[in-house]
Amino acid sequence: MVPLMVAADQIASSSLTGASVVSVCALLFTVASFWWLNARQGRLRAWEPHSFAAIVHGSTARLRLPLVLHNTGPKPIVVQDLILTFPDEPASHLPLLWVSSPSRLQPGPDEEAKLPAGFVVPGREAQQLFLEFEAPFSGFLPEARDYKAQIQVRVGHRKGWRPLLTFSLRAANIIDPGRYTVYNNAPVELTKEDQKRADAALLELLEDHGDGSPPGGRRQGGPPDDGDADTSG
């Protein structure tokens, strides 16, 4: 009789242990699912722009870019500031600061000036923005070639600047640097006539700022190519 009672107790204890394990696993799954769906901090993603607007006039360089930002997580991300840098160029090339958020890519006299201000990218959503960067005395005088450009971002929940997007800025397409207008940033071949116009315009710009020689040597070892800002955490 006693062995039967012992066996029954062991079976009941085993069943209770199995039920406890199932309950704990279900609880962990519920908590993990809630965190993943509602509390996880995502990252900002961005993609190379297919076009840009540019003007290099006097000592001022100004670029306007169409940008799409995507928040990969459920929590909103506050964007505090942005800058545009050229990692492979000489250190004398100052970063271009975010100076306005226009409503369109094509510059025009009738557009309303909109000063830069922090904004929110809601969770799991994407936003299209037009961002204008400028730097007086930046040292950036474009040659007819591709430049490695990088947009860096400051977000509310992290400290310091973080790379958001590294892309190729095809300055060879700038055939009229003294006029603020839109250019194609796609990797397409220019016609010989357009190439001559671009070379002549950029050479004239260089001559206006010095002896006609291109800017100083390059500095290698820029940050890695990355289309995601590491804003998680």
N, C-alpha and C positions, 0 to 999 in steps of 0.2 A: 504493500500500500504506500509506504514511504517513497520508494523509487518512483512510483507514478506521480506523486505530488511534486517531487523534485523535477521531474521531466516537464510537468505542466508549468511550474514556475519558470523554468529555463525557456520554454516556448513563449510564455507571456513576456518575459524580459527581452527576448530577441525581437518580438513583434514591436515592443515599445521602442527599442533602440532603432529599428528600421523606420518607424514613424517619425521619430525625432530627427533622423538624418534627412528624411524627405522634407520635413517642415523647415529645417534650417536651410536646406538648398533652395526651397521655394522663397524663403525670406531674402536670401542673398540675391537670387535672381530678380526679385521685385525691386530691391534697393539699387542693384546695378542697372536695371532697365530704367528706373526713374532718373538716376544720375545721367545716363547716356542720352536720354530723351529730353531732359529738362535742365540739368545743371552743368553739363560738360562745357568747358571753355574751348571754342573752336579756333580756327586760324583764318586770317585774311588771305584770299587768293586774288591774283590779278593776272591779266594776259597782255601780251605785246600789242600795242596799238597799231592799227593798219594805216593810220594817217597822223599828221601833226601840223600845227601852225608854228611858224618861226619868223623872227626878225632879229637881225644883228645890226644895230644902228648906233654909230658913235662908239661909246664904251659900254653899251647895254646889250645884253643877250636875253631874249625872251622866247619861251617855248610854251605852247598850249597843247595838251594831250587829252584825248578821250580815254577814259579809264573805266573798267568794270571791276568792282570790288565784290567778292563773294565771301560771306561768313559761313564757314563750314560747320559751326557748332550751334547749339540752341540758345546760348547766352548772347545778348547783344554786345557789340564791341564799339567802344568810343574811340574815334580817330581824333587825336589832338593836333597833329601837325604832320607835314610832309616836306621833303626836300628832294631835289634831283641832283645827282652827282655823276661824275665821269671817273670811275675807279682807276682806269688805266692811263689817265692823263696826268700831267705834272701836278704836284701838290699846290702850285700857284693858282690852279683853276678852282676858284671858289665854288661851292655848291649854289645851285639856283634855288631860291626860296619860293615857297608857295605864296603867291601874292593876290590871287583872286580865283573865284569859282564862277566863270561865265556860264551862260545858258546854252551856248552853242560852240562849235569848233571854229567856224569861219569868223574872224574878227571883223568888226564893223563899227562905224561911228554912232549907230543908233542903239547899241547894246548898253544895258545898265550895269554899272560897276558893282560887283558884289565881293566885298572883302572876305578873306578866308576866315572860317569859323569852324570849330569842332563840330563833328556830326556823328551820328550813330548808324551803324550797319546792323539791322535786326538779325536775330538768329535765323540761320538757314535761308537767308535772302541775299539777293544781289542788287547792286545799285550802279547805275551808269552816271559818271561824273565827267565834267570838263574842268581840268585843272591847269592853271597858268603859273609858270615858274619864271622867275626873273632874277638877275643879279647884275647890279651896276659894277663895272670894273671887274668882271668875273675872270678875265683872262682867257675866256673861251672864244676863239675865233675859228669857226668851222672850216676844215679842209674838205675837199671833195672825196670823202671816204666814209666808211661806217665807223661809228663810235659805240663803245660799250657804255650804256647809260644805266643808271640804277636809281629807282625811287625807293627812298627810305621813309619809314613811318614811325610815329610815336603813338602808342595806344594807352588808354586809361589804366589798364590793369598790369602793365609792365613798365619797367624803367628803361630809359635810354632809347636810342634809335635802332631800328631793326630793318633789314632788307625786305622790301615788299615785292619788287619786280626788277629783274635785270633783263634788258633787251637791247637790240641793235637800233641805234638811231642813224638812219641813212641820210647823212648830211649832204651826200653827193646830189640828192634831189633838190636841194635848195639852190634854185637858179636865179633868184632875185632876193638876196639877203636883206636889202634895204626896204623891202615891202612886206608888211605883215599879212601873210596869206597861207593857205593850206597846201601841203605837199603830201605825196604818197609815201608811205613808209614800208610798202611791200617790197620784197626782194625781186625787183624787175630790172631789166637792162634798159638804161637810157639810150636814146638815139644819139648818134654822133653829134648832131646839132645841139641837142639839149646838154650833152656832156661838155661841149665847148663853151656854151653859155654859162654853165655852172662853174667851170674852171676859171673863166674870165671874171665872173662876178666875185667869186671868192678871192681870187688873186688881187683884184682891185680893193677889196675889203682889207686884206692883209697889208697892202701897200699904204693904205690910209692910217694904219696903226704902227708902222715901223718901216723896215727896210725891204719888205716884200718877202722875207723868209718865213717859213712856217713856224708856229710856236715851238717851244723847247721840247727836249726829248721826253720820251714816255717813262712812266713809272709802272713797272710790272707788278704782278702779285695782288690784283684786286680780289674782292670777295667772290665766293663761288656763285655760279649762275643758279638762281633760285626764284621760282615764281610764287612761293608761299612766304608770307611773313610769319615768323615763329612767335605768334601772339598767344599761344596756348599757355596754360599754367595757372 
